[in-house]
Structures are given as C-alpha cells and as structure tokens.
C-alpha cells in the first residue's frame, strides 16, 4: 500500500456528486424541451398565421373593385371560428386591413389598376392585411412564459 493512500482524508472522496448534478441537469433538460417543442409549435403557428394572412389579402385584393375589401379580409382572416382559414391552435387577436393607393409596382411587368373609389370604400388599388395572434406554450410555462405573440402581414393588389 502506498503511503499517500493511507493518509487520505475522508473529504477527498468523490461520492455524492450525482445528488447535486442530477437536479441541475434536469432543469437544463426541461429548458431544452421548452426550447425545442415550444419554438417548434410557435413556428408551425406562425406558418398557419402567414397562410391565413396571405389568403385574406388575396381575397380582399380581388374584392377591391366590388367595394367589399375590408369585409372580405375579415372573413378570410380566420379570427372567427366559423370563418374561412380558422386554425384551432391559434388565437388571432387583431386583424387590420388597410387600403391604399400605389402608383407603381415594385414587380417588373405588373401593372396596377387605377386608384379609385368603389362604393363607400375609399380610393384604393392595394390592400395590406396584418394579423396578430398569441400561441400558448407548454414546457415554457415552468419558466414563466405562458404565451408567445406573433404577427404576419401580406399585401395584394386589385385585379384588373
């Protein structure tokens, strides 16, 4: 037996480290689960919100000449459960359709119709739809994050 092994103090032993490391690693593991699962859910919900916003803008753009663009944008937004493009895991809080007049298009070869008023609707040839929603979290609730706000916007022009 070596002389150093005989005179080892009891405090030099390495037993009991797992009792300290396991709770710390569990917190880290829950944090990674929150990051992966909750952010994945937020990404899927954002894609659903963007598709709903695109559909609302395209439908409203086609409805500009009929003078019903704002109503059409709200109908296709998915905010109300009986409307088109409803996604059950989204809570759409606001839908903001905004009519406007554009003189030129930033897309080559795309000619915009003349900006004019249709019925009671103000003069317009383009519409911008912005939607906001909240996504509930699952694991991140442990860390105090209950919801994540997201928003999407889309622009469409009137048909010629």
C-alpha positions as CSV (number, residue, x, y, z in Angstrom):
1,X,0.0,0.0,0.0
2,X,1.3,3.4,-0.9
3,X,1.9,6.0,1.9
4,X,-0.4,8.5,0.2
5,X,-3.3,6.1,0.1
6,X,-3.0,5.5,3.9
7,X,-3.3,9.2,4.8
8,X,-6.2,10.3,2.6
9,X,-8.7,12.4,4.3
10,X,-12.4,11.4,4.2
11,X,-13.3,14.7,2.5
12,X,-11.3,13.7,-0.6
13,X,-13.9,11.1,-1.6
14,X,-15.9,11.7,-4.7
15,X,-19.2,10.1,-3.7
16,X,-22.4,12.2,-3.6
17,X,-21.8,14.3,-6.7
18,X,-24.7,12.8,-8.6
19,X,-27.1,14.2,-6.0
20,X,-26.1,17.7,-6.9
21,X,-25.7,17.2,-10.7
22,X,-29.0,15.4,-11.4
23,X,-31.3,18.3,-10.3
24,X,-29.2,20.8,-12.3
25,X,-29.2,18.6,-15.4
26,X,-33.0,18.1,-15.1
27,X,-33.5,21.8,-15.2
28,X,-31.3,22.1,-18.3
29,X,-33.2,19.2,-19.9
30,X,-36.5,20.9,-19.3
31,X,-35.2,24.1,-20.7
32,X,-34.1,22.3,-23.9
33,X,-37.6,20.6,-24.1
34,X,-39.2,24.0,-23.8
35,X,-36.9,25.4,-26.5
36,X,-37.4,22.6,-29.0
37,X,-41.1,21.8,-28.5
38,X,-42.5,25.3,-27.8
39,X,-40.4,27.1,-30.5
40,X,-41.4,24.3,-33.0
41,X,-45.0,24.9,-32.1
42,X,-44.6,28.7,-32.5
43,X,-43.0,28.2,-35.9
44,X,-45.9,26.0,-37.1
45,X,-48.4,28.5,-35.8
46,X,-46.6,31.3,-37.5
47,X,-46.8,29.5,-40.8
48,X,-50.5,29.0,-40.3
49,X,-51.0,32.7,-39.4
50,X,-49.0,33.7,-42.5
51,X,-51.1,31.5,-44.8
52,X,-54.3,32.9,-43.2
53,X,-53.0,36.4,-43.8
54,X,-52.0,35.7,-47.4
55,X,-55.4,34.2,-48.1
56,X,-57.2,37.2,-46.5
57,X,-55.0,39.7,-48.5
58,X,-55.6,37.9,-51.8
59,X,-59.3,37.6,-51.3
60,X,-59.5,41.2,-50.3
61,X,-57.4,42.3,-53.2
62,X,-59.9,40.6,-55.6
63,X,-62.8,42.3,-53.7
64,X,-61.5,45.9,-54.1
65,X,-63.4,46.5,-57.3
66,X,-66.6,45.3,-55.6
67,X,-66.1,47.7,-52.7
68,X,-66.1,44.9,-50.1
69,X,-62.3,44.5,-49.5
70,X,-62.4,45.2,-45.7
71,X,-65.3,42.7,-45.1
72,X,-63.6,40.1,-47.3
73,X,-60.3,40.5,-45.4
74,X,-62.0,40.0,-42.1
75,X,-64.0,37.0,-43.4
76,X,-60.8,35.2,-44.7
77,X,-58.7,36.1,-41.7
78,X,-59.6,33.1,-39.6
79,X,-60.3,35.2,-36.5
80,X,-63.8,33.8,-36.1
81,X,-64.2,30.1,-35.7
82,X,-66.9,29.9,-38.4
83,X,-64.9,31.9,-41.0
84,X,-62.5,30.6,-43.6
85,X,-58.9,29.7,-42.7
86,X,-59.6,29.1,-39.0
87,X,-56.8,27.2,-37.1
88,X,-57.8,25.9,-33.7
89,X,-54.4,26.2,-32.1
90,X,-54.2,30.0,-32.9
91,X,-55.9,32.8,-31.0
92,X,-55.9,35.6,-33.5
93,X,-56.3,38.8,-31.6
94,X,-56.3,41.5,-34.3
95,X,-56.9,41.8,-38.0
96,X,-56.0,45.1,-39.6
97,X,-56.9,45.5,-43.3
98,X,-55.6,48.8,-44.7
99,X,-56.5,50.1,-48.1
100,X,-54.0,52.2,-50.1
101,X,-53.1,53.7,-53.4
102,X,-49.9,52.6,-55.2
103,X,-48.7,54.4,-58.3
104,X,-46.1,51.9,-59.5
105,X,-45.4,48.3,-58.7
106,X,-42.0,47.0,-57.5
107,X,-42.6,43.9,-59.6
108,X,-41.5,44.2,-63.2
109,X,-44.3,43.8,-65.7
110,X,-47.1,44.1,-63.1
111,X,-49.4,46.9,-63.9
112,X,-51.7,48.2,-61.1
113,X,-55.2,49.3,-61.8
114,X,-56.1,53.0,-61.4
115,X,-56.6,54.0,-57.9
116,X,-60.3,54.9,-57.5
117,X,-63.1,54.7,-55.0
118,X,-65.6,51.8,-55.2
119,X,-69.0,52.3,-53.5
120,X,-68.5,53.6,-49.9
121,X,-64.9,52.3,-49.9
122,X,-62.1,55.0,-50.1
123,X,-59.9,55.2,-53.2
124,X,-57.6,52.1,-53.3
125,X,-55.9,49.7,-55.6
126,X,-53.9,47.7,-52.9
127,X,-54.6,46.3,-49.5
128,X,-52.3,45.3,-46.7
129,X,-53.6,42.8,-44.1
130,X,-51.8,42.4,-40.8
131,X,-52.8,39.8,-38.3
132,X,-51.6,39.2,-34.7
133,X,-52.0,36.1,-32.6
134,X,-50.8,34.5,-29.4
135,X,-49.5,31.0,-29.2
136,X,-49.8,29.1,-25.8
137,X,-46.6,27.4,-24.6
138,X,-46.4,24.0,-22.8
139,X,-43.0,23.4,-21.2
140,X,-42.0,27.1,-21.1
141,X,-44.8,27.7,-18.6
142,X,-42.4,26.3,-16.0
143,X,-40.1,29.3,-16.7
144,X,-43.0,31.8,-16.6
145,X,-43.5,32.1,-20.4
146,X,-47.2,31.4,-20.9
147,X,-47.8,32.7,-24.5
148,X,-45.7,34.0,-27.4
149,X,-47.0,36.9,-29.5
150,X,-46.7,36.5,-33.3
151,X,-47.8,38.6,-36.3
152,X,-47.8,38.4,-40.1
153,X,-48.7,40.7,-42.9
154,X,-49.4,40.4,-46.6
155,X,-50.1,42.9,-49.4
156,X,-52.3,42.3,-52.5
157,X,-53.4,44.5,-55.4
158,X,-56.7,44.8,-57.0
159,X,-57.4,42.8,-60.1
160,X,-57.6,44.5,-63.5
